Amino acid sequence: MALRNAVQRSASLVVIALLSLSGASAAEQQQISSRIVRQPVHSHALAAVGYSKRLHALEVEFVSGAVYRYRNVPPQIYRDFLSAASKAQFYDTNVRGHFPSVHVKPRRS
């Protein structure tokens, strides 16, 4: 009886761990292609930003080459982003962690 309870507890913990990991890895592995035009910005961390009014999607390209799309972003956030004195600070304060994001596949030349 004690062995069965221990096995059930262990199985439950494994299922919970797998469910939490599968959600995170699915989000991390999901990649999309992009046709959103990004314009270069002056920043030590960011290379370019772009926005789709139709999708309400903001794309941020980092100097490392990584590109992320942030969904459900109001147009005013993009306008404020472009006019911000420090693009990296604006990103850290107003974008990162505030909107759902997905990694964008690199464009083919």
C-alpha positions, 0 to 999 in steps of 0.5 A: 500500500505504501509503495503504491502511494509512493509510486502514485505521488511520483507519477503525479509529480512527473506529470506536473513537471512534464506539463509545465515543461511542455508549455514552456518549451512549446512557446520557446520552440514556436517560431514564425516567419516575418514580413514586417518591415523593420527600421534601424534604430540607434541603440547599443542593444537593439538594431531595428524595430517594426510594427504591423497595424493589422496584427498589432505586432511589434518586432524587435531585432537585437544587435545579436541578430535575434528577432522577437515579435510581441503581440497585442501591442497598441500603436501608441507603444510603437510610436513612443518606442520610436521617439524614445531617447533610449530605445533599450530602456524603453524596451526594458520598461514598456515591452519586455514582459508586458506582451506575449512574444514569439521568436521570429525565424531569420530572413533568408537572403 
